[in-house]
Amino acid sequence: MSYCRLCLFAALIGGMFVRTDAAVRAAEKSMTLSQPVNAHFNTLSTPMTTPAPLFADINNSYQTASICFIGFGECGDNTDFSKSDDGFSLPDCASIGYPLTSCTPPGYPDKFCPYDSSYFAACRENRPKACADAGYVTNCSKGEILDPDALCPHDGSYGNCICNPCSGYDYTYEEATEKGYEVDGEPCDSCGTLKYKREPAECRGYLVCNCGPEIGSPSCQSGTLELFETCQECCDNKCTLDKCPEGAICTLEDCSGKYCAIGCATGLADAENYWCNGALWYWLPQPATCQQTEN
């Protein structure tokens, strides 16, 4: 039986279409020259051929052969090569190593069954594809960022886009440039809305005047602090006398314009603070004055 099948296969390859001798002779007979030699010009004209009716008699032109695949079903013994009634069926994919019909992301079908592509051998992991198929992206439009709370569970480099919250950029341009402030760095784009940081104006060359500015000094506001080009000299305000008392020695405090009594002239003593052996020699009511003392 095996030898018979091999013979049938060779016959299929070599003789599926067999022209009969009658068809060949008919074709040769129909081929004629369409024009004679042109003697006037002593040259040959191009001959015209008439197509030969190779298959004029279709019944004698070729024979057909049925096909029986070796190894699948039983072929009949008929001389007309007809197939037996057993029929032909494809192998079962599951039984030859292709048992799967579905995968769970991030797995995807791999190694399909050659007889039925709905069956395959394994699921191969493809995390980027799983994220992309689920609608996640890696790049967002201008003014957007990936939402840190909505990243792809298979690959954190994929996610959904939201407007950039621009944390720390708390001001509009008008707010960032109001009196005493200036823009700090580049703005942040939040879906087309620019947000800004701000800082106190530098006011280079201006001073903090702890004791007040000189009258008419130019000023510059830095944040909520007002600075000046020139400042008054700070005053301790140690002196309180509008004039120096008679018989006293005084100093003038320039910043306040007040006098300080620092002692009494020669031969005089401060009656308020003059003591003798621990006892007050003189006691006079305020204000204190310098009085003549006895030796």
Secondary structure as UniProt FT lines:
FT   HELIX           2..14
FT   HELIX           21..30
FT   TURN            39..42
FT   TURN            54..55
FT   HELIX           58..61
FT   TURN            70..71
FT   TURN            79..80
FT   TURN            85..86
FT   HELIX           93..96
FT   TURN            105..106
FT   STRAND          107..112
FT   TURN            117..118
FT   STRAND          120..125
FT   HELIX           127..133
FT   TURN            134..135
FT   TURN            142..143
FT   STRAND          144..151
FT   TURN            156..157
FT   STRAND          159..163
FT   TURN            167..168
FT   HELIX           173..176
FT   TURN            179..180
FT   STRAND          181..183
FT   STRAND          188..190
FT   TURN            191..192
FT   STRAND          193..196
FT   STRAND          198..200
FT   TURN            204..205
FT   TURN            210..211
FT   TURN            215..216
FT   STRAND          219..222
FT   TURN            223..224
FT   STRAND          225..228
FT   TURN            246..247
FT   STRAND          248..253
FT   TURN            254..257
FT   STRAND          258..264
FT   TURN            266..267
FT   STRAND          268..270
FT   TURN            271..272
FT   STRAND          275..276
FT   TURN            277..278
FT   STRAND          279..280
FT   STRAND          290..292
//
